[in-house]
Structures are given as structure tokens and as C-alpha cells.
Amino acid sequence: MKITLISTSSRKNSNSLRFVSYMRNLLVSEGQHEVSIVSFEDYDIPYVGQGSVKKDALTPFQSELIGAWESADLVLFAMPEYNWTAPPQATNAIHQLGGPGFKQLFDNKVFAMVGISNGRGGRQPALDMTTVVNKIISFTNSYSIISPKLYESHETDKNIDENGNFYGHEVYERTAKAFLEYTLNVAQRWVGNEQLADR
């Protein structure tokens, strides 16, 4: 399965990047998946009302993001919680890419949502992004799903180091692995059914 993990924080060495690196380490250890990470550290998508993403003139960051997202069966968004919601870069990217011109990004995918916090939080950005992506799937008449199980990464920097290695509390490791296992099961069922439908 092709999996793209997207860290939507523009901060360098962010907690969101720690989390997706941790997910990649778990996935690579299985040896069954093709995994890529996209970081928003070089984010340059113009904000709504100030420009648009042009398919024939993509920047290196835009090309990396769109290419990795388009080729993936499973797309996981890791979003830091800013003032009880998703970061503006994440929502802006969805708004800019959520039209007919980039319909392929929302078709035949499984999406998973993770909220990231250095304290106790993260639920709201995952819920907010779930609502918006669900609406775009419907608006573009696409066939994708969002996994029902979201994850709240509490005290991320106390549980994962900057290379994505776990060193924290047993409960964090257990719940993160349970989230990943559930998400993979949903994705495998969806991808399998999509392949059968295409025959």
C-alpha cells in the first residue's frame, strides 16, 4: 500500500514531524508499505484570495505535496492544534486544492486525521479537518473515506524524539499503535474493494 504522511506544521523539527516520523518507523518495520513524508516546512501555497495553485507552474513544495498525495492509497494528516483548531496552512491547502482541478487528490483515497499537542489537546483540529475533507469528497463527487478513528497525540515531545523514536509512556505507544492498526485495516478493506470495483 502507498501511504503519504503529511506534517502540516511549518515549524522546523515540529511535533507533527516527530509524529509522522514515528508512524513511518512503525510502517517501515512491517516492510509491506511504500511510505513517504511531506513536511510543510517549505509551505508556499498562496492564501485564498491572494493567488491560486497553477497545475502547470507548481513550485517544488507544491509538486512534492501533490505528487505524494495523488499517488497514495492512504493519506494521513498530522495537524498541530493552534487556538483550538487546525493550523491555517492545513486548511488553506485543502481549500486551494479542493476543487475540480485537483479532484484526483480526493478520489479513491482513505484519509486519517491526527491532532498534535505538546500538552493535552489535538482533538479539535482532527475533527475540523474531517468535516472539511468530507465536504470536499462530496462536492467533487469523489469516492473516498475518512477513517472514523482519529488520534490525539498528547505531550508529543515527551513521547517521541526528533527522529521519530518512541521513548515515552506505555499508554502513548499502545494507543498510537492501535490507531495505526485500525487505520491500516480500514485502508486495506477500502483499497481491496476499490480494486475489485475497477475490474
CYANA upper distance limits for C-alpha pairs under 8 A (distance plus 0.5 A):
  1 MET  CA     32 GLN  CA      7.70
  1 MET  CA     33 HIS  CA      5.44
  1 MET  CA     34 GLU  CA      6.65
  1 MET  CA     72 ALA  CA      8.32
  1 MET  CA     73 ASP  CA      6.90
  1 MET  CA     74 LEU  CA      8.23
  1 MET  CA    188 GLN  CA      8.41
  2 LYS  CA     33 HIS  CA      6.49
  2 LYS  CA     34 GLU  CA      5.28
  2 LYS  CA     35 VAL  CA      6.57
  2 LYS  CA     71 SER  CA      7.58
  2 LYS  CA     72 ALA  CA      5.27
  2 LYS  CA     73 ASP  CA      5.78
  2 LYS  CA     74 LEU  CA      7.03
  3 ILE  CA     33 HIS  CA      7.51
  3 ILE  CA     34 GLU  CA      6.61
  3 ILE  CA     35 VAL  CA      5.36
  3 ILE  CA     36 SER  CA      6.93
  3 ILE  CA     72 ALA  CA      5.67
  3 ILE  CA     73 ASP  CA      6.49
  3 ILE  CA     74 LEU  CA      5.30
  3 ILE  CA     75 VAL  CA      6.47
  3 ILE  CA     76 LEU  CA      8.26
  4 THR  CA     35 VAL  CA      6.40
  4 THR  CA     36 SER  CA      5.44
  4 THR  CA     37 ILE  CA      6.32
  4 THR  CA     38 VAL  CA      7.83
  4 THR  CA     68 ALA  CA      6.67
  4 THR  CA     69 TRP  CA      6.66
  4 THR  CA     72 ALA  CA      6.28
  4 THR  CA     74 LEU  CA      6.84
  4 THR  CA     75 VAL  CA      5.44
  4 THR  CA     76 LEU  CA      6.81
  5 LEU  CA     20 VAL  CA      6.39
  5 LEU  CA     24 ARG  CA      8.26
  5 LEU  CA     35 VAL  CA      8.02
  5 LEU  CA     36 SER  CA      6.71
  5 LEU  CA     37 ILE  CA      5.29
  5 LEU  CA     38 VAL  CA      6.79
  5 LEU  CA     75 VAL  CA      6.54
  5 LEU  CA     76 LEU  CA      5.36
  5 LEU  CA     77 PHE  CA      6.79
  5 LEU  CA     78 ALA  CA      8.05
  6 ILE  CA     20 VAL  CA      7.59
  6 ILE  CA     37 ILE  CA      6.35
  6 ILE  CA     38 VAL  CA      5.34
  6 ILE  CA     39 SER  CA      6.48
  6 ILE  CA     40 PHE  CA      8.23
  6 ILE  CA     75 VAL  CA      7.92
  6 ILE  CA     76 LEU  CA      6.51
  6 ILE  CA     77 PHE  CA      5.45
  6 ILE  CA     78 ALA  CA      6.56
  7 SER  CA     16 SER  CA      5.75
  7 SER  CA     17 LEU  CA      5.76
  7 SER  CA     20 VAL  CA      7.05
  7 SER  CA     37 ILE  CA      8.03
  7 SER  CA     38 VAL  CA      6.73
  7 SER  CA     39 SER  CA      5.30
  7 SER  CA     40 PHE  CA      6.58
  7 SER  CA     77 PHE  CA      6.87
  7 SER  CA     78 ALA  CA      5.58
  7 SER  CA     79 MET  CA      7.14
  8 THR  CA     16 SER  CA      7.46
  8 THR  CA     39 SER  CA      6.92
  8 THR  CA     40 PHE  CA      5.65
  8 THR  CA     77 PHE  CA      7.46
  8 THR  CA     78 ALA  CA      6.57
  8 THR  CA     79 MET  CA      5.88
  8 THR  CA     80 PRO  CA      7.80
  8 THR  CA     87 PRO  CA      7.95
  8 THR  CA     89 GLN  CA      7.35
  8 THR  CA     90 ALA  CA      6.18
  9 SER  CA     14 SER  CA      7.02
  9 SER  CA     16 SER  CA      6.77
  9 SER  CA     17 LEU  CA      8.06
  9 SER  CA     39 SER  CA      7.77
  9 SER  CA     40 PHE  CA      6.08
  9 SER  CA     41 GLU  CA      7.23
  9 SER  CA     79 MET  CA      7.14
  9 SER  CA     80 PRO  CA      6.90
  9 SER  CA     87 PRO  CA      7.76
  9 SER  CA     89 GLN  CA      8.12
 10 SER  CA     14 SER  CA      8.25
 10 SER  CA     39 SER  CA      7.99
 10 SER  CA     40 PHE  CA      5.29
 10 SER  CA     41 GLU  CA      4.64
 10 SER  CA     42 ASP  CA      7.44
 10 SER  CA     43 TYR  CA      7.10
 10 SER  CA     89 GLN  CA      8.27
 11 ARG  CA     40 PHE  CA      8.35
 11 ARG  CA     41 GLU  CA      6.34
 12 LYS  CA     41 GLU  CA      6.48
 13 ASN  CA     17 LEU  CA      6.81
 13 ASN  CA     18 ARG  CA      7.66
 13 ASN  CA    162 GLU  CA      7.10
 14 SER  CA     18 ARG  CA      6.91
 15 ASN  CA     19 PHE  CA      6.74
 15 ASN  CA     80 PRO  CA      8.11
 15 ASN  CA    116 ILE  CA      7.42
 15 ASN  CA    117 SER  CA      8.01
 15 ASN  CA    118 ASN  CA      7.90
 15 ASN  CA    156 THR  CA      6.61
 15 ASN  CA    157 ASP  CA      6.70
 15 ASN  CA    162 GLU  CA      8.47
 16 SER  CA     20 VAL  CA      6.90
 16 SER  CA     78 ALA  CA      6.13
 16 SER  CA     79 MET  CA      6.83
 16 SER  CA     80 PRO  CA      6.79
 16 SER  CA    116 ILE  CA      6.59
 17 LEU  CA     21 SER  CA      6.51
 17 LEU  CA     39 SER  CA      7.36
 17 LEU  CA     78 ALA  CA      8.44
 17 LEU  CA    162 GLU  CA      8.45
 17 LEU  CA    164 GLY  CA      8.46
 18 ARG  CA     22 TYR  CA      6.68
 18 ARG  CA    156 THR  CA      8.34
 18 ARG  CA    157 ASP  CA      8.34
 18 ARG  CA    160 ILE  CA      6.85
 18 ARG  CA    161 ASP  CA      7.09
 18 ARG  CA    162 GLU  CA      5.92
 18 ARG  CA    163 ASN  CA      6.93
 18 ARG  CA    164 GLY  CA      5.39
 19 PHE  CA     23 MET  CA      6.80
 19 PHE  CA     78 ALA  CA      7.93
 19 PHE  CA    153 SER  CA      8.48
 19 PHE  CA    156 THR  CA      7.87
 19 PHE  CA    160 ILE  CA      7.56
 19 PHE  CA    164 GLY  CA      6.82
 20 VAL  CA     24 ARG  CA      6.57
 20 VAL  CA     37 ILE  CA      7.68
 20 VAL  CA     78 ALA  CA      7.46
 20 VAL  CA    164 GLY  CA      7.85
 21 SER  CA     25 ASN  CA      6.67
 21 SER  CA     37 ILE  CA      8.17
 21 SER  CA    163 ASN  CA      7.04
 21 SER  CA    164 GLY  CA      4.98
 21 SER  CA    165 ASN  CA      8.38
 22 TYR  CA     26 LEU  CA      6.88
 22 TYR  CA    160 ILE  CA      7.69
 22 TYR  CA    163 ASN  CA      8.06
 22 TYR  CA    164 GLY  CA      4.48
 22 TYR  CA    165 ASN  CA      6.37
 22 TYR  CA    166 PHE  CA      7.59
 23 MET  CA     27 LEU  CA      6.67
 23 MET  CA    164 GLY  CA      8.18
 23 MET  CA    180 LEU  CA      8.21
 24 ARG  CA     28 VAL  CA      6.38
 24 ARG  CA     35 VAL  CA      7.07
 24 ARG  CA     36 SER  CA      8.28
 24 ARG  CA     37 ILE  CA      8.35
 25 ASN  CA     29 SER  CA      6.68
 25 ASN  CA    164 GLY  CA      7.48
 25 ASN  CA    165 ASN  CA      8.14
 26 LEU  CA     30 GLU  CA      7.36
 27 LEU  CA     31 GLY  CA      7.43
 27 LEU  CA     32 GLN  CA      8.10
 27 LEU  CA     33 HIS  CA      7.19
 27 LEU  CA     35 VAL  CA      7.94
 28 VAL  CA     32 GLN  CA      7.84
 28 VAL  CA     33 HIS  CA      7.33
 28 VAL  CA     34 GLU  CA      8.44
 28 VAL  CA     35 VAL  CA      7.82
 36 SER  CA     68 ALA  CA      7.51
 38 VAL  CA     64 GLU  CA      7.77
 38 VAL  CA     65 LEU  CA      6.71
 38 VAL  CA     68 ALA  CA      8.07
 42 ASP  CA     61 PHE  CA      6.85
 43 TYR  CA     61 PHE  CA      7.00
 43 TYR  CA     62 GLN  CA      8.40
 43 TYR  CA     89 GLN  CA      8.11
 44 ASP  CA     59 THR  CA      8.41
 44 ASP  CA     61 PHE  CA      7.56
 44 ASP  CA     62 GLN  CA      7.96
 45 ILE  CA     52 SER  CA      8.03
 45 ILE  CA     53 VAL  CA      7.26
 45 ILE  CA     62 GLN  CA      7.59
 45 ILE  CA     92 ASN  CA      8.34
 45 ILE  CA     93 ALA  CA      7.22
 45 ILE  CA     96 GLN  CA      8.44
 46 PRO  CA     50 GLN  CA      6.55
 46 PRO  CA     51 GLY  CA      5.80
 46 PRO  CA     52 SER  CA      6.51
 46 PRO  CA     53 VAL  CA      7.76
 47 TYR  CA     51 GLY  CA      6.97
 47 TYR  CA     52 SER  CA      8.08
 47 TYR  CA     92 ASN  CA      6.67
 47 TYR  CA     96 GLN  CA      8.33
 48 VAL  CA     52 SER  CA      7.56
 48 VAL  CA     92 ASN  CA      7.23
 48 VAL  CA     95 HIS  CA      7.92
 48 VAL  CA     96 GLN  CA      7.21
 52 SER  CA     96 GLN  CA      7.09
 53 VAL  CA     57 ALA  CA      8.43
 53 VAL  CA     58 LEU  CA      7.53
 53 VAL  CA     96 GLN  CA      7.25
 53 VAL  CA     97 LEU  CA      7.99
 54 LYS  CA     58 LEU  CA      6.60
 58 LEU  CA     62 GLN  CA      6.08
 58 LEU  CA     63 SER  CA      6.10
 59 THR  CA     63 SER  CA      6.51
 60 PRO  CA     64 GLU  CA      6.62
 61 PHE  CA     65 LEU  CA      6.64
 62 GLN  CA     66 ILE  CA      6.49
 63 SER  CA     67 GLY  CA      6.25
 64 GLU  CA     68 ALA  CA      6.53
 65 LEU  CA     69 TRP  CA      6.50
 66 ILE  CA     70 GLU  CA      6.28
 66 ILE  CA    105 LEU  CA      8.03
 67 GLY  CA     71 SER  CA      6.76
 68 ALA  CA     72 ALA  CA      6.81
 69 TRP  CA     75 VAL  CA      7.09
 69 TRP  CA    105 LEU  CA      6.84
 70 GLU  CA    104 GLN  CA      6.90
 70 GLU  CA    105 LEU  CA      5.61
 72 ALA  CA    109 LYS  CA      7.73
 73 ASP  CA    108 ASN  CA      7.65
 73 ASP  CA    109 LYS  CA      5.62
 73 ASP  CA    110 VAL  CA      6.76
 73 ASP  CA    187 ALA  CA      7.98
 73 ASP  CA    191 VAL  CA      7.45
 74 LEU  CA    109 LYS  CA      6.31
 74 LEU  CA    110 VAL  CA      5.26
 74 LEU  CA    111 PHE  CA      6.31
 74 LEU  CA    112 ALA  CA      8.06
 74 LEU  CA    187 ALA  CA      6.97
 75 VAL  CA    109 LYS  CA      7.64
 75 VAL  CA    110 VAL  CA      6.75
 75 VAL  CA    111 PHE  CA      5.36
 75 VAL  CA    112 ALA  CA      6.81
 76 LEU  CA    111 PHE  CA      6.21
 76 LEU  CA    112 ALA  CA      5.10
 76 LEU  CA    113 MET  CA      6.41
 76 LEU  CA    114 VAL  CA      7.96
 77 PHE  CA    111 PHE  CA      8.15
 77 PHE  CA    112 ALA  CA      6.81
 77 PHE  CA    113 MET  CA      5.68
 77 PHE  CA    114 VAL  CA      6.59
 78 ALA  CA    113 MET  CA      6.86
 78 ALA  CA    114 VAL  CA      5.22
 78 ALA  CA    115 GLY  CA      6.42
 78 ALA  CA    116 ILE  CA      7.10
 79 MET  CA     86 ALA  CA      6.58
 79 MET  CA     87 PRO  CA      7.34
 79 MET  CA     90 ALA  CA      7.91
 79 MET  CA    113 MET  CA      8.35
 79 MET  CA    114 VAL  CA      6.66
 79 MET  CA    115 GLY  CA      5.46
 79 MET  CA    116 ILE  CA      6.10
 79 MET  CA    122 GLY  CA      8.31
 79 MET  CA    125 PRO  CA      6.99
 79 MET  CA    126 ALA  CA      7.59
 80 PRO  CA     86 ALA  CA      6.95
 80 PRO  CA     87 PRO  CA      6.99
 80 PRO  CA    115 GLY  CA      6.29
 80 PRO  CA    116 ILE  CA      4.91
 80 PRO  CA    117 SER  CA      6.51
 80 PRO  CA    122 GLY  CA      7.32
 80 PRO  CA    125 PRO  CA      7.81
 81 GLU  CA     85 THR  CA      5.97
 81 GLU  CA     86 ALA  CA      6.00
 81 GLU  CA     87 PRO  CA      7.16
 81 GLU  CA    115 GLY  CA      6.92
 81 GLU  CA    116 ILE  CA      6.52
 81 GLU  CA    117 SER  CA      6.58
 81 GLU  CA    121 GLY  CA      7.64
 81 GLU  CA    122 GLY  CA      5.90
 81 GLU  CA    124 GLN  CA      7.85
 81 GLU  CA    125 PRO  CA      6.35
 82 TYR  CA     86 ALA  CA      6.53
 82 TYR  CA     87 PRO  CA      6.20
 84 TRP  CA    122 GLY  CA      8.29
 84 TRP  CA    124 GLN  CA      6.46
 84 TRP  CA    125 PRO  CA      7.36
 85 THR  CA    124 GLN  CA      5.95
 85 THR  CA    125 PRO  CA      4.91
 85 THR  CA    128 ASP  CA      7.39
 86 ALA  CA     90 ALA  CA      7.18
 86 ALA  CA     91 THR  CA      7.37
 86 ALA  CA    124 GLN  CA      7.84
 86 ALA  CA    125 PRO  CA      4.60
 86 ALA  CA    126 ALA  CA      7.79
 86 ALA  CA    128 ASP  CA      7.44
 86 ALA  CA    129 MET  CA      7.59
 87 PRO  CA     91 THR  CA      7.24
 87 PRO  CA    125 PRO  CA      8.27
 88 PRO  CA     92 ASN  CA      6.34
 89 GLN  CA     93 ALA  CA      6.54
 90 ALA  CA     94 ILE  CA      6.94
 91 THR  CA     95 HIS  CA      6.71
 91 THR  CA    129 MET  CA      7.81
 92 ASN  CA     96 GLN  CA      6.52
 93 ALA  CA     97 LEU  CA      6.51
 94 ILE  CA     98 GLY  CA      5.93
 94 ILE  CA    132 VAL  CA      8.42
 94 ILE  CA    133 VAL  CA      7.87
 95 HIS  CA     99 GLY  CA      8.23
 97 LEU  CA    101 GLY  CA      8.08
 97 LEU  CA    102 PHE  CA      6.17
 97 LEU  CA    105 LEU  CA      8.41
 98 GLY  CA    102 PHE  CA      6.98
 98 GLY  CA    103 LYS  CA      7.45
 98 GLY  CA    106 PHE  CA      8.33
 98 GLY  CA    136 ILE  CA      6.48
 98 GLY  CA    140 THR  CA      8.41
 99 GLY  CA    103 LYS  CA      6.69
 99 GLY  CA    136 ILE  CA      8.17
 99 GLY  CA    140 THR  CA      7.29
100 PRO  CA    140 THR  CA      6.72
102 PHE  CA    106 PHE  CA      8.29
103 LYS  CA    107 ASP  CA      7.00
103 LYS  CA    140 THR  CA      6.80
103 LYS  CA    142 SER  CA      7.89
105 LEU  CA    109 LYS  CA      8.29
106 PHE  CA    136 ILE  CA      8.02
106 PHE  CA    137 ILE  CA      6.31
106 PHE  CA    140 THR  CA      8.31
106 PHE  CA    142 SER  CA      6.72
106 PHE  CA    143 TYR  CA      8.03
106 PHE  CA    144 SER  CA      6.99
107 ASP  CA    137 ILE  CA      7.83
107 ASP  CA    142 SER  CA      5.30
107 ASP  CA    143 TYR  CA      5.68
107 ASP  CA    144 SER  CA      5.98
108 ASN  CA    142 SER  CA      7.79
108 ASN  CA    143 TYR  CA      5.87
108 ASN  CA    144 SER  CA      5.44
108 ASN  CA    191 VAL  CA      8.30
108 ASN  CA    194 GLU  CA      7.70
109 LYS  CA    143 TYR  CA      7.97
109 LYS  CA    144 SER  CA      5.34
109 LYS  CA    145 ILE  CA      7.11
109 LYS  CA    191 VAL  CA      8.41
110 VAL  CA    144 SER  CA      6.33
110 VAL  CA    145 ILE  CA      5.61
110 VAL  CA    146 ILE  CA      6.13
110 VAL  CA    147 SER  CA      7.25
110 VAL  CA    186 VAL  CA      8.39
110 VAL  CA    187 ALA  CA      6.29
110 VAL  CA    190 TRP  CA      7.84
111 PHE  CA    144 SER  CA      8.32
111 PHE  CA    145 ILE  CA      6.83
111 PHE  CA    146 ILE  CA      5.06
111 PHE  CA    147 SER  CA      6.58
112 ALA  CA    146 ILE  CA      6.37
112 ALA  CA    147 SER  CA      5.91
112 ALA  CA    149 LYS  CA      8.22
112 ALA  CA    150 LEU  CA      7.17
112 ALA  CA    183 THR  CA      7.47
113 MET  CA    126 ALA  CA      5.68
113 MET  CA    127 LEU  CA      8.36
113 MET  CA    129 MET  CA      7.88
113 MET  CA    130 THR  CA      7.44
113 MET  CA    146 ILE  CA      8.47
113 MET  CA    147 SER  CA      8.31
113 MET  CA    150 LEU  CA      5.79
113 MET  CA    151 TYR  CA      7.24
114 VAL  CA    122 GLY  CA      7.87
114 VAL  CA    123 ARG  CA      8.30
114 VAL  CA    125 PRO  CA      8.43
114 VAL  CA    126 ALA  CA      5.97
114 VAL  CA    150 LEU  CA      6.22
114 VAL  CA    151 TYR  CA      5.25
114 VAL  CA    152 GLU  CA      6.45
114 VAL  CA    153 SER  CA      7.64
115 GLY  CA    121 GLY  CA      7.96
115 GLY  CA    122 GLY  CA      4.38
115 GLY  CA    123 ARG  CA      6.06
115 GLY  CA    124 GLN  CA      7.75
115 GLY  CA    125 PRO  CA      6.20
115 GLY  CA    126 ALA  CA      5.58
115 GLY  CA    150 LEU  CA      8.43
115 GLY  CA    151 TYR  CA      6.81
115 GLY  CA    152 GLU  CA      5.50
115 GLY  CA    153 SER  CA      6.59
116 ILE  CA    121 GLY  CA      7.59
116 ILE  CA    122 GLY  CA      5.39
116 ILE  CA    152 GLU  CA      6.72
116 ILE  CA    153 SER  CA      5.38
116 ILE  CA    154 HIS  CA      7.18
116 ILE  CA    156 THR  CA      7.47
117 SER  CA    121 GLY  CA      5.82
117 SER  CA    122 GLY  CA      5.92
117 SER  CA    152 GLU  CA      8.18
117 SER  CA    153 SER  CA      6.47
117 SER  CA    154 HIS  CA      5.77
117 SER  CA    155 GLU  CA      6.44
117 SER  CA    156 THR  CA      6.66
118 ASN  CA    154 HIS  CA      6.58
118 ASN  CA    155 GLU  CA      4.66
118 ASN  CA    156 THR  CA      5.73
118 ASN  CA    157 ASP  CA      6.64
118 ASN  CA    158 LYS  CA      8.33
119 GLY  CA    154 HIS  CA      6.08
119 GLY  CA    155 GLU  CA      5.10
119 GLY  CA    156 THR  CA      8.10
120 ARG  CA    154 HIS  CA      5.52
120 ARG  CA    155 GLU  CA      6.93
121 GLY  CA    152 GLU  CA      7.14
121 GLY  CA    153 SER  CA      7.94
121 GLY  CA    154 HIS  CA      6.57
122 GLY  CA    126 ALA  CA      7.33
122 GLY  CA    151 TYR  CA      8.46
122 GLY  CA    152 GLU  CA      5.50
122 GLY  CA    153 SER  CA      6.98
122 GLY  CA    154 HIS  CA      7.68
123 ARG  CA    127 LEU  CA      6.78
123 ARG  CA    150 LEU  CA      8.44
123 ARG  CA    151 TYR  CA      7.88
123 ARG  CA    152 GLU  CA      6.05
124 GLN  CA    128 ASP  CA      6.49
125 PRO  CA    129 MET  CA      6.55
126 ALA  CA    130 THR  CA      6.61
126 ALA  CA    150 LEU  CA      7.22
126 ALA  CA    151 TYR  CA      8.23
127 LEU  CA    131 THR  CA      6.89
128 ASP  CA    132 VAL  CA      6.98
129 MET  CA    133 VAL  CA      6.49
130 THR  CA    134 ASN  CA      6.44
130 THR  CA    146 ILE  CA      7.53
131 THR  CA    135 LYS  CA      6.77
132 VAL  CA    136 ILE  CA      6.86
133 VAL  CA    137 ILE  CA      6.67
134 ASN  CA    138 SER  CA      6.88
134 ASN  CA    145 ILE  CA      8.13
134 ASN  CA    146 ILE  CA      7.69
135 LYS  CA    139 PHE  CA      6.52
136 ILE  CA    140 THR  CA      6.43
137 ILE  CA    141 ASN  CA      6.64
137 ILE  CA    142 SER  CA      5.61
137 ILE  CA    143 TYR  CA      7.39
137 ILE  CA    144 SER  CA      7.10
138 SER  CA    142 SER  CA      6.75
147 SER  CA    183 THR  CA      6.78
147 SER  CA    186 VAL  CA      7.15
147 SER  CA    187 ALA  CA      8.47
149 LYS  CA    179 PHE  CA      7.35
149 LYS  CA    182 TYR  CA      7.95
149 LYS  CA    183 THR  CA      7.78
150 LEU  CA    179 PHE  CA      7.84
151 TYR  CA    176 ALA  CA      7.87
151 TYR  CA    179 PHE  CA      7.07
153 SER  CA    172 TYR  CA      8.39
153 SER  CA    176 ALA  CA      8.47
155 GLU  CA    159 ASN  CA      7.18
156 THR  CA    160 ILE  CA      6.53
157 ASP  CA    161 ASP  CA      6.98
158 LYS  CA    167 TYR  CA      8.22
158 LYS  CA    168 GLY  CA      6.48
159 ASN  CA    166 PHE  CA      6.29
159 ASN  CA    167 TYR  CA      5.86
159 ASN  CA    168 GLY  CA      4.28
159 ASN  CA    169 HIS  CA      6.88
159 ASN  CA    172 TYR  CA      7.65
160 ILE  CA    164 GLY  CA      6.13
160 ILE  CA    165 ASN  CA      5.91
160 ILE  CA    166 PHE  CA      5.04
160 ILE  CA    167 TYR  CA      6.33
160 ILE  CA    168 GLY  CA      7.13
161 ASP  CA    165 ASN  CA      5.86
161 ASP  CA    166 PHE  CA      7.02
161 ASP  CA    167 TYR  CA      7.58
166 PHE  CA    173 GLU  CA      7.81
168 GLY  CA    172 TYR  CA      7.67
168 GLY  CA    173 GLU  CA      8.14
169 HIS  CA    173 GLU  CA      7.27
170 GLU  CA    174 ARG  CA      6.66
171 VAL  CA    175 THR  CA      6.56
172 TYR  CA    176 ALA  CA      6.47
173 GLU  CA    177 LYS  CA      6.60
174 ARG  CA    178 ALA  CA      6.67
175 THR  CA    179 PHE  CA      6.64
176 ALA  CA    180 LEU  CA      6.78
177 LYS  CA    181 GLU  CA      6.57
178 ALA  CA    182 TYR  CA      6.62
179 PHE  CA    183 THR  CA      6.62
180 LEU  CA    184 LEU  CA      6.60
181 GLU  CA    185 ASN  CA      6.72
182 TYR  CA    186 VAL  CA      6.83
183 THR  CA    187 ALA  CA      6.64
184 LEU  CA    188 GLN  CA      6.45
185 ASN  CA    189 ARG  CA      6.75
186 VAL  CA    190 TRP  CA      6.70
187 ALA  CA    191 VAL  CA      6.37
188 GLN  CA    192 GLY  CA      6.38
189 ARG  CA    193 ASN  CA      6.64
190 TRP  CA    194 GLU  CA      6.57
191 VAL  CA    195 GLN  CA      6.68
192 GLY  CA    196 LEU  CA      6.87
193 ASN  CA    197 ALA  CA      6.66
194 GLU  CA    198 ASP  CA      6.80
195 GLN  CA    199 ARG  CA      7.28
